[in-house]
């Protein structure tokens, strides 16, 4: 693992502390769980990253659920019906 880290750091530019703080601040604004807290509340970078991963997992589950529901809906309508045409137009 240390070999992998050394290769990564030598091949990619190093992110400064200021850039890291800026990126974490931007992530914080995107996360509903953390963004609802007061601005004065301090949240660690590791907590922001953990919440980011949780939020991405949640979004993936929502996409999967919507995909399943859409498949069920498409299976239940006649291919030549007006409902199918509406669904196809929404997907385009």
C-alpha angles and dihedrals in degrees: 000000000000088000089055091050093050091051091049095049094047095048099042129053116258117250113231122230090249091053091049092051090049092050093048090049091052091048090050090057091054097051115087094201094055099030091061090064122090116275090239092061110102116225120186121238090242090055091050091050092047091050090047090056091047091049092049090050090050091050090050090053091050091050090049091049093048091047090052092048091049091050090051091048093049090048091053099052129073110257092231096044127113090246091058090050091052092049091049091049091051091051094052 
